[in-house]
Amino acid sequence: IGISLNALNYYGDLAPSPSSFSTDLSFTKPGFGISYTHRFGPRYSLMAQFMFATIKGSDAESADKGDLSNGIYRYQRNLSFRNQIKELSVVAIFDLFENDQTYMSRVKWTPYAYLGIAAFMHNPQAIAPAKDLQGNPLPEAGNYVDLEPLGTEGQHSNLASTDANYGIKPYSLLQIAIPFGLGARFRLNDVMDLSADVGFRYTFTDYLDDVSANYVDLTKLSSPLAQAMSYRTNELAGY
């Protein structure tokens, strides 16, 4: 039985740049997990874990507006999000060093690798601006609002075949991921270990941040709030 303290970050459409693994370290957030592991052989174990964590991103805070080839456009887009994730995973763990004795006589330390599958619930949110695009006050101003029900890319709108994003479907808040990583485990005493690892999640959704497709005709969106959450460039000074 184990507990874990995790540090999570995110790479996606709201990363500082489009390069692989671009991320803003200042948005690293804590996560917490509980797990149960069962050993099946000298090197093989299976671990089930529940984890709760938050990821965040912000164009205005992460993009380099001095980068005229890419960063300035991300800055002008001015989107942001947070996503609180609840994940249940099962991973197979392979130890480099064998333990062919009893648990009490296990090795002092061993590197390991893991690979598995996870199901997670997510819910991208963003803080609503003070006013809608027509300048009217928004009752949700200053509060986090759920983005998926708003359909900010036209998911809940009646789009014509000539509209951008025609045929787009709502995304599911229940998703699958592939967790994998490397780490090392150290024996503290007869009954306790301490481990540390670096892991990644390969997801099958592009909507952790509610951003994937093109801008949609704002007049087709369902409400002033949906319009305000879809297009936020007007909130920047000078735009």
C-alpha positions as CSV (number, residue, x, y, z in Angstrom):
1,I,0.0,0.0,0.0
2,G,1.4,3.4,-0.9
3,I,0.8,7.1,-1.0
4,S,2.4,9.5,-3.4
5,L,3.0,13.3,-3.8
6,N,3.3,14.2,-7.5
7,A,4.3,17.3,-9.5
8,L,2.4,17.6,-12.8
9,N,2.7,19.8,-15.8
10,Y,1.1,19.9,-19.3
11,Y,2.1,20.1,-22.9
12,G,-0.6,21.0,-25.5
13,D,-2.1,23.9,-27.5
14,L,-1.5,26.4,-24.7
15,A,2.2,25.6,-24.3
16,P,4.7,28.4,-24.7
17,S,5.7,27.1,-28.2
18,P,4.8,24.3,-30.6
19,S,8.1,22.5,-30.1
20,S,8.0,19.0,-28.6
21,F,7.7,19.0,-24.8
22,S,7.5,22.8,-24.6
23,T,6.0,23.6,-21.2
24,D,5.8,26.4,-18.6
25,L,7.4,25.1,-15.4
26,S,5.8,27.8,-13.4
27,F,2.5,26.1,-13.9
28,T,3.7,22.8,-12.2
29,K,1.0,21.8,-9.7
30,P,0.8,19.2,-7.0
31,G,-1.1,15.9,-7.2
32,F,-1.9,13.2,-4.7
33,G,-2.3,9.5,-5.1
34,I,-3.0,6.2,-3.2
35,S,-1.9,2.9,-4.6
36,Y,-1.9,-0.9,-4.0
37,T,0.9,-3.0,-5.5
38,H,1.1,-6.8,-5.8
39,R,4.3,-8.6,-6.7
40,F,4.0,-11.5,-9.2
41,G,7.7,-12.6,-9.5
42,P,11.3,-11.6,-8.8
43,R,11.0,-8.6,-11.1
44,Y,7.3,-8.1,-11.9
45,S,4.6,-6.2,-10.0
46,L,1.2,-4.7,-10.8
47,M,0.1,-1.4,-9.2
48,A,-3.4,0.1,-9.1
49,Q,-3.4,3.8,-8.3
50,F,-6.0,6.6,-7.8
51,M,-4.6,10.1,-8.4
52,F,-6.1,13.6,-8.1
53,A,-4.2,16.4,-9.8
54,T,-4.6,19.8,-11.5
55,I,-3.0,21.0,-14.7
56,K,-3.0,24.7,-16.0
57,G,-2.0,26.8,-18.9
58,S,-2.1,30.4,-20.0
59,D,-1.2,32.1,-23.3
60,A,-0.8,35.5,-21.7
61,E,1.6,34.2,-19.0
62,S,3.6,31.7,-21.1
63,A,3.8,32.9,-24.6
64,D,6.8,35.1,-25.7
65,K,5.1,38.1,-27.3
66,G,8.5,39.2,-28.5
67,D,8.6,36.1,-30.7
68,L,7.1,37.5,-34.0
69,S,7.1,34.1,-35.7
70,N,4.9,32.3,-33.2
71,G,4.8,33.6,-29.6
72,I,3.0,36.9,-30.5
73,Y,0.1,35.0,-31.9
74,R,-0.3,32.7,-28.9
75,Y,-0.1,35.8,-26.7
76,Q,-2.8,37.5,-28.7
77,R,-5.0,34.4,-28.5
78,N,-5.0,35.0,-24.7
79,L,-6.7,31.7,-23.8
80,S,-6.2,30.0,-20.4
81,F,-7.5,27.0,-18.5
82,R,-7.2,24.7,-15.5
83,N,-8.3,21.1,-15.5
84,Q,-8.8,19.0,-12.3
85,I,-8.1,15.4,-13.1
86,K,-9.2,12.2,-11.3
87,E,-7.3,9.2,-12.7
88,L,-7.5,5.5,-12.0
89,S,-4.5,3.6,-13.5
90,V,-3.1,0.1,-13.6
91,V,0.5,-0.3,-14.5
92,A,3.0,-3.2,-14.8
93,I,6.3,-2.5,-13.1
94,F,9.6,-4.2,-14.2
95,D,12.5,-4.1,-11.7
96,L,16.0,-4.2,-13.0
97,F,17.3,-6.1,-10.0
98,E,15.7,-9.3,-9.0
99,N,14.2,-10.1,-5.6
100,D,14.0,-13.8,-5.5
101,Q,13.9,-14.0,-1.6
102,T,11.2,-12.9,0.9
103,Y,10.0,-9.3,1.1
104,M,12.1,-8.8,4.2
105,S,15.3,-9.7,2.3
106,R,14.5,-7.6,-0.8
107,V,17.3,-5.7,-2.5
108,K,18.4,-2.3,-1.0
109,W,17.4,-0.5,-4.2
110,T,16.5,-1.1,-7.8
111,P,15.7,1.0,-10.9
112,Y,12.4,0.2,-12.6
113,A,10.2,1.0,-15.6
114,Y,6.5,0.9,-15.8
115,L,3.8,0.9,-18.5
116,G,0.0,0.6,-18.1
117,I,-3.4,2.1,-18.9
118,A,-5.5,4.7,-17.1
119,A,-9.0,6.1,-17.2
120,F,-9.5,9.7,-16.1
121,M,-12.2,12.2,-15.6
122,H,-11.4,15.8,-16.6
123,N,-13.2,19.1,-16.8
124,P,-11.4,22.1,-18.4
125,Q,-12.4,25.4,-16.9
126,A,-11.4,29.1,-17.3
127,I,-12.1,32.3,-15.4
128,A,-14.9,34.3,-17.0
129,P,-14.1,37.9,-18.0
130,A,-15.9,40.9,-16.5
131,K,-17.9,41.6,-19.7
132,D,-19.2,39.8,-22.8
133,L,-18.1,40.8,-26.3
134,Q,-20.9,43.5,-26.4
135,G,-19.6,45.1,-23.2
136,N,-22.4,43.8,-21.0
137,P,-21.4,42.6,-17.5
138,L,-21.3,38.8,-17.1
139,P,-22.8,37.3,-13.9
140,E,-20.0,34.7,-13.9
141,A,-17.3,37.3,-14.0
142,G,-14.2,36.3,-12.0
143,N,-15.3,32.7,-11.4
144,Y,-14.2,29.5,-13.0
145,V,-16.7,28.2,-15.5
146,D,-16.9,24.7,-17.2
147,L,-15.9,25.0,-20.8
148,E,-17.2,21.8,-22.4
149,P,-21.0,22.7,-21.9
150,L,-20.3,26.0,-23.7
151,G,-19.0,24.5,-26.9
152,T,-16.4,27.2,-27.5
153,E,-15.5,25.6,-30.8
154,G,-19.1,25.1,-31.9
155,Q,-19.6,21.6,-30.5
156,H,-23.2,22.5,-29.3
157,S,-24.1,24.8,-32.2
158,N,-26.0,24.2,-35.4
159,L,-23.1,24.9,-37.9
160,A,-23.7,25.1,-41.6
161,S,-21.6,23.0,-44.0
162,T,-19.7,26.2,-45.0
163,D,-18.8,27.1,-41.4
164,A,-15.5,26.4,-39.8
165,N,-15.6,23.3,-37.6
166,Y,-18.7,21.9,-39.3
167,G,-19.3,18.4,-38.1
168,I,-17.4,18.9,-34.8
169,K,-18.7,16.7,-31.9
170,P,-18.7,17.4,-28.2
171,Y,-15.7,15.8,-26.5
172,S,-16.0,13.3,-23.6
173,L,-15.0,14.2,-20.1
174,L,-14.1,10.5,-19.5
175,Q,-10.9,9.6,-21.4
176,I,-8.1,7.0,-21.6
177,A,-4.4,7.5,-21.3
178,I,-1.2,5.4,-21.5
179,P,1.1,6.0,-18.4
180,F,4.8,5.1,-18.7
181,G,8.0,6.1,-17.0
182,L,11.2,5.3,-15.2
183,G,12.2,5.4,-11.6
184,A,14.1,4.0,-8.7
185,R,12.9,2.4,-5.4
186,F,14.9,2.4,-2.2
187,R,14.5,0.2,0.9
188,L,14.1,2.3,4.1
189,N,13.4,-0.5,6.5
190,D,11.8,-4.0,6.7
191,V,8.4,-2.7,5.7
192,M,8.8,0.6,4.0
193,D,10.2,1.8,0.6
194,L,10.7,5.2,-0.9
195,S,10.5,5.6,-4.7
196,A,10.8,8.4,-7.2
197,D,10.0,8.4,-10.9
198,V,9.4,10.5,-13.9
199,G,6.4,9.6,-15.9
200,F,4.3,10.7,-18.9
201,R,0.7,10.3,-20.0
202,Y,-0.1,9.7,-23.6
203,T,-3.7,10.9,-24.0
204,F,-6.2,10.3,-26.8
205,T,-7.9,13.6,-26.5
206,D,-6.8,17.1,-27.7
207,Y,-9.2,18.8,-25.3
208,L,-7.5,18.9,-21.9
209,D,-7.3,22.6,-22.5
210,D,-10.6,22.9,-24.5
211,V,-8.6,24.0,-27.5
212,S,-8.1,21.9,-30.7
213,A,-9.9,23.1,-33.9
214,N,-10.4,26.5,-35.5
215,Y,-12.2,29.6,-34.3
216,V,-15.9,29.4,-35.1
217,D,-18.4,32.0,-36.1
218,L,-19.1,33.6,-32.8
219,T,-22.7,34.4,-33.7
220,K,-23.3,30.6,-33.9
221,L,-22.4,30.0,-30.3
222,S,-25.1,29.4,-27.7
223,S,-24.7,32.3,-25.4
224,P,-22.8,35.6,-24.7
225,L,-20.7,33.6,-22.1
226,A,-19.7,31.0,-24.7
227,Q,-18.7,33.8,-27.1
228,A,-16.6,35.5,-24.4
229,M,-14.8,32.3,-23.5
230,S,-14.1,31.4,-27.1
231,Y,-12.6,34.8,-28.2
232,R,-10.5,36.6,-25.6
233,T,-8.1,38.7,-27.6
234,N,-10.3,41.8,-26.9
235,E,-9.3,41.6,-23.2
236,L,-5.7,42.6,-24.0
237,A,-4.7,46.3,-24.0
238,G,-4.5,47.6,-27.5
239,Y,-6.8,45.0,-29.1
